[in-house]
Amino acid sequence: MISNGPGRVSGGKLALGIVLALIVGALTPLLTVLEMSVLMPVVLPGGVFMVFLFCYAGPLPAWLFMIVQLAAAGVLLGEQFLLMLLVAGTLPALVCMRLITLKKPFFDQMKLCVAASLAGMLAAVTIAYISFGGNMIERMAEALKAQFALMPDAFFAPFVDMINSAMSTGIPGVGKMTVQSYRAQIGGILDLMSEVYQQSLPGALLSGAALTGVLSVLWGNWLQARRGLATEESYVSPARWFLPRSVTLGLTLMWIAAFILSETRYAQGQTVYFTVYSLASLAFFIQALGAVDRFFLRRGMPDAKRRTLIILTLILGLLFRFINTLLFAIGAGSTLFGSHGAFRRPLPGGNDDDTQQ
């Protein structure tokens, strides 16, 4: 065994962590750019994965990952994106790693890490504004297009192969996609960014930053719990997560106010609405995962199967709008009318199964 970080890790885990740090660290800046080209919360994979490496394999792989990620960002995307990834992903990850090491109460960790992630994202937006000026979204899109043009074909080839595999229906007249056609489509998406992201980007960035903080705290402390290093206070499973009534009522009122504002002639009304909706949607989305976890738990589902289904639900909810909308409705109902809901008193006997209400 090797003394390496919080607790002790095996030499095999340390070696695997170093390999993952080198590979994922080099790819993370490009994955972040690809993520920004779709209309979904911009979760910063570098921040989450750095915390994962720290808790799984110790500080050495985590520090190595940080160095490789920032170096790759500087080489591939330029110094502005390096600074943006540093303040938005790396620094909040360091805060989260420190809180996990100190075994602070779980929800205190969650509040501080989410706050650090939001502050880091706001700092990154400030850097972008200073670098690109008032029309920063349009100029960022142009900068991203320029960086895409410099990326080698070998990076896009796996994505093209996956698309061709998914489209291999044997229908006459349906040709295969090439790297060049994939580049053209990505370019078209980036052209739309400057128009669509004027309204949706603030919400995507803020909700993604908050989700980055939540996932970092959850994944890191879960790994610590598996290694027997967590306490009853430092790790709380999603089945025991409930939004405070004050947060629920505040988000609901903000959502209603933003909707009313979006119906007026205020120029930024739609942007404000999408931002508030994105944050409310994230909160209800997380509450829905907790409600689903409680539903599975009360039916005696094995832990491994329950966790697998929760992770699958999380991924599908992020990728598909229909599932996201369904989870939004479940989460909203749970936060408003569940056993711990804003408009309902807790049930006698401590029944916390919102899915039963």
C-alpha positions in Angstrom: 0.0 0.0 0.0 1.1 3.6 -0.7 0.4 6.5 1.5 -1.1 8.9 -1.0 -3.8 11.4 -0.1 -6.9 11.1 2.1 -6.4 7.6 3.5 -4.2 5.0 1.7 -4.5 3.8 -1.9 -3.0 0.8 -3.7 -0.3 1.1 -6.2 -2.7 -0.1 -8.9 -5.1 2.7 -8.2 -2.3 5.2 -8.2 -1.0 4.0 -11.5 -4.5 4.0 -13.1 -5.1 7.5 -11.7 -1.9 8.7 -13.4 -2.9 7.2 -16.7 -6.4 8.7 -16.5 -4.9 12.1 -15.6 -2.7 12.1 -18.7 -5.4 11.0 -21.1 -8.5 12.8 -19.7 -6.5 15.9 -18.9 -5.4 16.3 -22.5 -9.0 15.8 -23.8 -10.9 17.8 -21.2 -10.5 21.3 -22.8 -11.8 19.9 -26.1 -14.7 18.1 -24.4 -15.6 21.4 -22.7 -15.7 23.2 -26.0 -17.9 20.5 -27.6 -20.2 20.7 -24.6 -20.6 24.5 -25.1 -21.8 23.9 -28.7 -25.1 22.2 -27.5 -27.9 23.8 -25.5 -27.5 22.1 -22.2 -26.0 22.9 -18.7 -22.3 23.5 -19.2 -21.0 21.0 -16.6 -17.2 21.4 -16.3 -15.8 17.9 -16.6 -12.4 19.0 -15.5 -13.6 20.2 -12.1 -15.6 17.0 -11.4 -12.9 14.6 -12.7 -10.2 16.3 -10.6 -12.2 15.7 -7.5 -12.8 12.1 -8.6 -9.1 11.5 -9.1 -8.2 13.0 -5.7 -10.7 10.8 -3.9 -10.0 7.7 -5.9 -6.3 7.7 -6.4 -4.9 10.5 -4.2 -3.5 14.0 -4.7 -0.7 13.1 -7.2 -3.0 12.1 -10.1 -5.3 15.1 -9.3 -2.4 17.6 -9.4 -1.1 15.9 -12.6 -4.5 16.1 -14.2 -4.7 19.8 -13.3 -1.3 20.5 -15.0 -2.1 18.5 -18.1 -5.6 20.0 -18.5 -4.4 23.6 -18.2 -1.4 23.0 -20.5 -3.7 21.5 -23.1 -6.1 24.4 -22.8 -3.3 26.9 -23.3 -1.9 25.1 -26.3 -5.2 24.2 -28.1 -7.5 27.1 -27.1 -5.3 30.0 -26.0 -4.5 31.8 -22.8 -8.0 33.2 -22.4 -9.6 29.8 -22.2 -6.8 28.6 -20.0 -7.7 31.3 -17.5 -11.4 30.6 -17.8 -10.9 26.9 -17.1 -8.6 27.7 -14.2 -11.1 30.0 -12.4 -14.3 28.1 -13.4 -13.2 24.5 -12.9 -9.8 24.1 -11.2 -10.1 26.5 -8.3 -13.6 25.4 -7.2 -12.3 21.8 -7.4 -9.6 22.7 -5.0 -12.2 24.1 -2.6 -14.2 20.9 -2.9 -11.2 18.7 -2.3 -10.3 20.6 0.8 -13.8 20.4 2.2 -13.9 16.6 1.6 -10.6 16.2 3.3 -11.8 18.1 6.4 -15.0 15.9 6.4 -17.2 18.9 6.8 -21.0 18.2 7.0 -22.3 17.2 3.6 -24.7 20.0 3.0 -22.2 22.6 4.2 -19.8 21.1 1.6 -22.6 21.4 -1.0 -23.4 25.0 -0.2 -19.7 26.1 -0.2 -18.8 24.1 -3.3 -21.8 25.3 -5.4 -21.0 28.9 -4.3 -17.4 28.5 -5.3 -18.4 27.0 -8.7 -20.9 29.8 -9.3 -18.2 32.4 -8.3 -15.7 30.7 -10.6 -18.1 30.8 -13.5 -18.8 34.5 -13.0 -15.1 35.1 -12.9 -14.7 33.2 -16.2 -17.5 35.2 -17.8 -15.7 38.4 -16.6 -12.5 37.2 -18.3 -14.5 36.5 -21.4 -16.0 39.9 -21.4 -12.6 41.6 -20.9 -11.1 39.4 -23.7 -13.9 39.6 -26.2 -15.8 42.8 -25.4 -19.5 43.5 -25.4 -20.2 41.2 -28.2 -18.3 38.4 -26.5 -20.7 35.6 -27.4 -20.3 36.3 -31.1 -16.6 36.7 -30.8 -16.3 33.6 -28.7 -18.1 31.6 -31.3 -15.7 32.9 -34.0 -12.7 32.0 -31.7 -14.1 28.5 -31.2 -14.6 28.1 -35.0 -11.0 29.1 -35.5 -9.9 26.5 -32.9 -12.0 23.8 -34.4 -10.4 24.5 -37.8 -7.0 23.8 -36.2 -7.9 20.5 -34.6 -6.6 17.4 -36.4 -9.0 15.1 -38.3 -7.9 12.3 -36.0 -9.8 13.9 -33.0 -13.1 14.0 -34.9 -12.8 10.6 -36.5 -14.2 8.6 -33.5 -17.3 10.9 -33.4 -17.8 10.4 -37.1 -17.5 6.6 -36.8 -20.1 6.6 -34.0 -22.5 8.6 -36.0 -22.0 6.4 -39.1 -22.5 3.3 -37.0 -25.8 4.7 -35.6 -27.0 5.7 -39.1 -26.1 2.3 -40.7 -29.6 1.4 -41.6 -28.9 0.3 -45.1 -31.4 2.8 -46.6 -30.5 3.6 -50.2 -29.3 7.2 -50.8 -28.2 7.7 -47.2 -24.4 8.4 -47.5 -21.8 8.2 -44.8 -20.7 11.3 -42.9 -17.1 12.4 -43.4 -14.9 14.4 -41.1 -15.3 17.3 -43.5 -19.1 17.2 -43.3 -18.9 16.9 -39.5 -16.7 20.0 -39.4 -19.2 21.8 -41.5 -22.1 20.9 -39.3 -20.2 21.9 -36.1 -19.4 25.2 -37.9 -23.2 25.7 -38.5 -23.9 25.0 -34.9 -21.4 27.6 -33.8 -22.9 30.1 -36.2 -26.3 29.6 -34.4 -24.6 30.0 -31.0 -24.2 33.8 -31.4 -28.0 34.0 -31.9 -29.5 31.4 -29.6 -26.9 31.7 -26.8 -27.7 35.3 -26.4 -30.7 34.1 -24.5 -29.7 30.6 -23.2 -26.0 30.9 -22.5 -26.2 32.6 -19.1 -28.6 30.0 -17.8 -26.5 27.1 -19.3 -23.4 28.4 -17.6 -24.8 29.1 -14.2 -26.8 25.9 -14.0 -23.9 23.9 -15.3 -21.6 25.5 -12.6 -24.1 24.6 -9.9 -24.4 21.1 -11.2 -20.6 20.8 -11.3 -20.4 21.6 -7.6 -23.2 19.2 -6.7 -21.6 16.3 -8.7 -18.2 17.0 -7.3 -19.4 16.8 -3.7 -21.6 13.8 -4.3 -19.0 11.7 -6.2 -16.1 12.7 -4.0 -17.8 11.9 -0.7 -19.4 8.7 -2.2 -15.9 7.5 -3.0 -14.7 8.4 0.5 -17.7 6.4 1.9 -16.8 3.4 -0.1 -13.2 3.5 1.3 -14.6 3.8 4.8 -13.2 7.4 5.2 -16.5 9.3 5.3 -18.6 10.0 8.4 -22.3 9.9 8.8 -22.3 13.7 8.4 -19.8 14.0 5.5 -21.8 11.8 3.1 -25.5 11.8 2.6 -27.1 9.7 -0.1 -29.5 11.3 -2.6 -32.4 9.5 -0.9 -32.0 11.9 2.0 -31.9 15.1 -0.1 -34.7 17.7 0.3 -34.8 21.3 -0.9 -35.4 23.7 2.0 -38.8 25.3 1.9 -37.2 28.8 1.6 -35.3 27.7 -1.5 -38.4 26.1 -3.1 -40.6 29.2 -2.5 -37.8 31.6 -3.6 -37.2 29.7 -6.9 -41.0 29.4 -7.6 -41.5 33.2 -7.0 -38.5 34.0 -9.1 -39.7 31.8 -11.9 -43.2 33.4 -11.9 -41.6 36.9 -11.9 -39.2 36.0 -14.7 -42.1 34.6 -16.8 -44.1 37.8 -16.3 -41.0 39.9 -17.3 -40.5 37.8 -20.4 -44.0 38.7 -21.6 -43.2 42.4 -21.4 -41.3 44.6 -23.9 -38.1 44.4 -21.7 -35.3 43.6 -24.2 -33.6 41.1 -21.9 -36.8 39.5 -20.6 -36.2 36.2 -22.4 -32.6 36.0 -21.2 -33.7 36.6 -17.6 -36.5 34.0 -17.9 -34.2 31.3 -19.4 -31.6 31.9 -16.7 -34.1 31.6 -13.8 -35.8 28.6 -15.5 -32.4 26.9 -15.9 -31.6 27.3 -12.2 -35.1 26.2 -11.1 -35.0 23.3 -13.5 -31.7 22.1 -12.0 -33.0 22.3 -8.4 -36.2 20.4 -9.3 -34.1 18.0 -11.4 -31.9 17.1 -8.4 -35.0 16.8 -6.2 -36.5 14.4 -8.7 -33.4 12.2 -8.5 -33.8 12.1 -4.8 -37.5 11.2 -5.0 -36.7 8.4 -7.5 -33.9 7.1 -5.3 -36.3 7.0 -2.3 -38.9 5.2 -4.5 -36.3 2.5 -5.3 -35.0 2.3 -1.8 -38.4 1.7 -0.2 -39.1 -1.1 -2.6 -36.0 -2.9 -1.5 -33.9 -2.5 -4.7 -30.2 -3.5 -4.2 -27.9 -0.6 -3.8 -25.8 -1.3 -6.9 -28.9 -1.5 -9.1 -30.4 1.6 -7.5 -27.2 3.6 -8.1 -26.9 2.4 -11.7 -30.5 3.5 -12.4 -30.0 6.9 -10.8 -26.8 7.5 -12.8 -28.6 6.4 -16.0 -31.6 8.7 -15.2 -29.2 11.6 -14.6 -27.4 11.1 -17.9 -30.7 10.7 -19.9 -32.2 13.7 -18.2 -29.2 15.8 -19.3 -29.3 14.5 -22.9 -33.0 14.4 -23.7 -35.4 17.3 -23.2 -38.5 15.0 -22.8 -36.9 13.1 -19.8 -35.6 16.4 -18.4 -39.1 17.9 -18.5 -40.6 14.8 -16.9 -38.0 15.0 -14.1 -38.7 18.7 -13.7 -42.4 17.9 -13.1 -41.6 15.2 -10.6 -39.1 17.4 -8.8 -41.5 20.4 -8.7 -44.2 18.2 -7.3 -41.9 16.7 -4.7 -40.6 20.1 -3.6 -44.0 21.7 -3.4 -46.3 18.8 -2.2 -44.0 16.0 -1.1 -43.5 14.9 2.5 -41.0 17.7 3.0 -42.6 20.0 0.5 -43.1 23.7 0.9 -46.9 23.3 1.1 -47.1 20.2 3.2 -46.0 19.3 6.7 -43.8 16.3 7.3 -45.8 13.1 7.8 -46.0 11.4 11.2 -43.5 8.6 11.7 -40.8 10.3 9.4 -42.1 8.9 6.1 -40.0 10.6 3.5 -41.1 8.8 0.4 -42.2 11.7 -1.8 -43.2 9.4 -4.6 -45.9 8.1 -2.4 -47.6 11.4 -1.8 
